[in-house]
Amino acid sequence: MKLRVNLYQAVLQPRLEKMTLAQAAMLVSVAVLLLILGGVWNYQQLLQQRQQADLIGQQVQSKLKELEIYQQSLATRQPAAALQQQAQTLQQSVDQKQQLLSYLKQEISKAPPQYSNVLRHLAAIDLPGIWLTSFQLGQQQQFSGVVKDSQLLPRWLQALGKNALLQGQSFDGVKLQPLAQAPFLTFEVSARPTLLQDDALLQAPAVSNSAGPTSVAPTSAIPTPAVLTNGGQP
């Protein structure tokens, strides 16, 4: 009876796979070929990226040159002759209106207003329920007083404007304030000559496409400024 087993038999020993020289050369060749193909592909990709970068750089340079040309053209650009002529015409019109405004102010300061005629007119248009405490004549008209009913004030102002010396005025402010004794109200009305409205005088007129002379219509003189305070009723 055998008490030993021979483990070194050829059948029981592990087999080692052996590669021939041809197979090893083929494997190395495939690996080298794959490396070469990968390098070529990477080089092509890098070359394409460089070409794209060069193209973008050329486009940027072209745009910079165009920008420089536009800047030079803008620096040497002059406004149209028609626009220059229109601007000169408007400036002349504004200068003429400023001269007219100065002339009107000088004319106003030459002669004092006719207080007697205004006082007679105020007495003629006296309405029950309105008491005039003070008024001012001149370049700016101002009337102050007390009214019992606010609806009487428009009627009184319409009657006041019928006076020839007070025509041509435009109201620029009306103030009403209640008194402690109801229903009485204090009023303050201010007016000034329409021709002395700076905004209306200095507004530039519309200029047509055809060039032509600018004319200013003559304006009559307005009464001179003065201040008169009347402590009684009209």
C-alpha positions as CSV (number, residue, x, y, z in Angstrom):
1,M,0.0,0.0,0.0
2,K,1.4,3.4,-1.1
3,L,1.6,6.1,1.6
4,R,3.0,8.8,-0.8
5,V,1.7,10.7,-3.7
6,N,4.0,12.0,-6.4
7,L,3.0,15.6,-7.0
8,Y,5.7,16.3,-9.4
9,Q,4.3,14.4,-12.2
10,A,4.1,16.1,-15.6
11,V,0.4,15.9,-15.6
12,L,0.0,17.7,-12.3
13,Q,2.5,20.5,-12.9
14,P,1.2,24.0,-14.0
15,R,1.6,24.7,-17.7
16,L,3.3,28.1,-18.6
17,E,2.0,29.8,-21.8
18,K,4.9,30.7,-24.0
19,M,4.9,33.4,-26.6
20,T,6.9,33.1,-29.7
21,L,9.2,35.8,-30.9
22,A,6.9,36.6,-33.9
23,Q,3.9,37.0,-31.7
24,A,5.9,39.4,-29.4
25,A,7.1,41.4,-32.4
26,M,3.6,41.7,-33.7
27,L,2.2,42.9,-30.4
28,V,4.9,45.5,-30.1
29,S,4.2,46.6,-33.6
30,V,0.5,47.1,-32.9
31,A,1.3,49.1,-29.8
32,V,3.7,51.3,-31.6
33,L,1.2,51.8,-34.5
34,L,-1.5,52.8,-32.0
35,L,0.8,55.3,-30.4
36,I,1.7,56.8,-33.8
37,L,-1.9,57.1,-34.8
38,G,-2.8,58.8,-31.4
39,G,0.1,61.2,-31.9
40,V,-1.0,62.0,-35.4
41,W,-4.6,62.6,-34.3
42,N,-3.5,64.9,-31.5
43,Y,-1.2,66.8,-33.9
44,Q,-4.1,67.3,-36.3
45,Q,-6.3,68.6,-33.5
46,L,-3.6,71.0,-32.3
47,L,-3.1,72.2,-35.9
48,Q,-6.8,72.9,-36.3
49,Q,-6.9,74.8,-33.1
50,R,-3.9,76.9,-34.1
51,Q,-5.6,77.7,-37.5
52,Q,-8.7,78.7,-35.7
53,A,-6.8,80.9,-33.3
54,D,-4.9,82.5,-36.3
55,L,-8.2,83.1,-38.1
56,I,-9.8,84.8,-35.0
57,G,-6.7,86.9,-34.6
58,Q,-6.9,88.1,-38.2
59,Q,-10.6,89.0,-37.7
60,V,-9.8,90.9,-34.5
61,Q,-7.0,92.8,-36.3
62,S,-9.4,93.6,-39.2
63,K,-12.1,94.9,-36.8
64,L,-9.5,97.1,-35.0
65,K,-8.4,98.6,-38.4
66,E,-12.1,99.3,-39.2
67,L,-12.6,100.9,-35.8
68,E,-9.6,103.1,-36.3
69,I,-10.8,104.1,-39.8
70,Y,-14.3,105.0,-38.3
71,Q,-12.7,107.0,-35.5
72,Q,-10.6,109.0,-38.0
73,S,-13.6,109.6,-40.2
74,L,-15.6,110.8,-37.1
75,A,-12.8,113.1,-36.0
76,T,-12.7,114.8,-39.5
77,R,-16.5,114.8,-39.9
78,Q,-18.3,118.2,-40.1
79,P,-22.0,118.9,-39.6
80,A,-24.1,119.5,-42.7
81,A,-24.3,123.0,-44.1
82,A,-28.1,123.1,-43.8
83,L,-27.9,122.3,-40.1
84,Q,-25.3,125.0,-39.5
85,Q,-27.5,127.5,-41.4
86,Q,-30.5,126.4,-39.4
87,A,-28.6,126.8,-36.1
88,Q,-27.4,130.3,-37.1
89,T,-31.0,131.3,-38.0
90,L,-32.4,130.1,-34.7
91,Q,-29.6,131.9,-32.7
92,Q,-30.3,135.1,-34.6
93,S,-34.0,134.7,-33.8
94,V,-33.3,134.2,-30.1
95,D,-31.0,137.2,-30.0
96,Q,-33.6,139.4,-31.7
97,K,-36.2,138.3,-29.2
98,Q,-33.9,139.0,-26.3
99,Q,-33.3,142.5,-27.7
100,L,-37.1,142.9,-28.0
101,L,-37.5,141.9,-24.4
102,S,-34.9,144.4,-23.2
103,Y,-36.6,147.1,-25.3
104,L,-40.0,146.4,-23.8
105,K,-38.7,146.5,-20.3
106,Q,-37.0,149.8,-21.0
107,E,-40.3,151.2,-22.5
108,I,-42.2,150.0,-19.4
109,S,-39.9,151.9,-17.1
110,K,-40.3,155.3,-19.0
111,A,-43.8,156.4,-18.0
112,P,-45.7,155.8,-14.7
113,P,-49.1,154.0,-14.9
114,Q,-52.2,156.1,-14.7
115,Y,-53.4,155.5,-11.2
116,S,-56.5,157.7,-11.4
117,N,-58.0,155.8,-14.3
118,V,-57.3,152.5,-12.5
119,L,-58.9,153.8,-9.3
120,R,-62.0,155.0,-11.2
121,H,-62.3,151.6,-12.9
122,L,-62.0,149.8,-9.6
123,A,-64.7,151.9,-8.1
124,A,-66.9,151.2,-11.1
125,I,-66.6,147.5,-10.8
126,D,-67.2,147.3,-7.1
127,L,-69.2,144.2,-6.1
128,P,-70.8,143.6,-2.8
129,G,-68.9,140.9,-1.0
130,I,-65.4,141.9,-2.3
131,W,-63.1,144.3,-0.4
132,L,-59.8,145.3,-2.1
133,T,-57.1,145.9,0.5
134,S,-54.0,146.6,-1.7
135,F,-52.9,146.5,-5.3
136,Q,-49.7,146.9,-7.3
137,L,-49.3,148.2,-10.9
138,G,-46.4,148.0,-13.3
139,Q,-44.5,145.2,-14.9
140,Q,-46.4,142.8,-12.6
141,Q,-49.9,143.6,-11.5
142,Q,-51.1,142.3,-8.1
143,F,-54.4,142.7,-6.3
144,S,-55.1,141.6,-2.7
145,G,-58.3,141.7,-0.7
146,V,-61.1,139.8,1.1
147,V,-64.0,138.0,-0.6
148,K,-67.1,136.6,1.0
149,D,-67.9,134.1,-1.7
150,S,-65.2,132.6,-3.9
151,Q,-67.6,132.6,-6.9
152,L,-67.6,136.4,-6.9
153,L,-63.9,136.5,-7.7
154,P,-64.1,135.3,-11.4
155,R,-66.8,137.9,-12.1
156,W,-64.7,140.6,-10.5
157,L,-61.6,139.6,-12.5
158,Q,-63.6,139.6,-15.8
159,A,-64.8,143.1,-15.0
160,L,-61.3,144.1,-14.1
161,G,-59.8,142.9,-17.4
162,K,-62.2,145.2,-19.4
163,N,-60.1,148.2,-18.5
164,A,-58.0,149.3,-21.4
165,L,-55.0,149.9,-19.1
166,L,-55.2,146.4,-17.7
167,Q,-55.8,144.6,-21.0
168,G,-53.0,142.4,-22.5
169,Q,-52.3,140.9,-19.0
170,S,-52.2,137.2,-18.2
171,F,-52.9,135.8,-14.7
172,D,-50.0,133.7,-13.4
173,G,-51.2,133.0,-9.9
174,V,-54.4,133.1,-7.7
175,K,-54.2,132.4,-4.0
176,L,-57.2,131.9,-1.7
177,Q,-56.9,131.4,2.1
178,P,-59.7,131.1,4.6
179,L,-60.0,133.5,7.4
180,A,-60.9,132.7,11.0
181,Q,-64.3,134.3,10.4
182,A,-66.1,132.0,7.9
183,P,-67.0,132.3,5.1
184,F,-64.6,135.1,4.4
185,L,-61.5,134.4,2.3
186,T,-58.3,136.4,1.5
187,F,-57.3,136.4,-2.1
188,E,-54.2,137.5,-4.0
189,V,-54.1,137.7,-7.8
190,S,-51.0,138.4,-9.8
191,A,-50.7,139.1,-13.5
192,R,-48.1,140.3,-15.9
193,P,-48.0,141.5,-19.5
194,T,-48.4,138.7,-22.0
195,L,-45.6,140.0,-24.2
196,L,-43.1,139.8,-21.3
197,Q,-43.5,136.1,-20.8
198,D,-39.9,135.0,-21.3
199,D,-40.8,131.5,-22.4
200,A,-43.1,132.8,-25.2
201,L,-40.6,135.4,-26.3
202,L,-37.5,133.2,-26.3
203,Q,-39.0,130.2,-27.9
204,A,-37.2,129.4,-31.1
205,P,-39.5,129.4,-34.2
206,A,-39.7,126.5,-36.6
207,V,-37.3,127.0,-39.5
208,S,-38.3,125.5,-42.9
209,N,-36.0,123.8,-45.2
210,S,-35.8,126.8,-47.5
211,A,-33.5,129.5,-46.1
212,G,-35.1,132.9,-45.7
213,P,-34.8,136.0,-43.6
214,T,-36.3,136.1,-40.1
215,S,-38.5,139.0,-39.2
216,V,-39.8,140.2,-35.8
217,A,-43.2,142.0,-35.6
218,P,-43.2,145.4,-33.9
219,T,-44.8,145.5,-30.5
220,S,-46.4,148.4,-28.7
221,A,-45.2,149.7,-25.4
222,I,-46.7,148.7,-22.0
223,P,-47.2,150.8,-18.9
224,T,-44.2,151.2,-16.6
225,P,-43.9,149.5,-13.3
226,A,-44.8,151.2,-10.1
227,V,-46.3,150.2,-6.7
228,L,-49.4,151.7,-5.1
229,T,-51.0,150.6,-1.9
230,N,-54.6,151.5,-1.1
231,G,-55.7,150.8,2.5
232,G,-59.4,151.3,1.8
233,Q,-62.1,149.7,-0.3
234,P,-62.4,150.2,-4.1
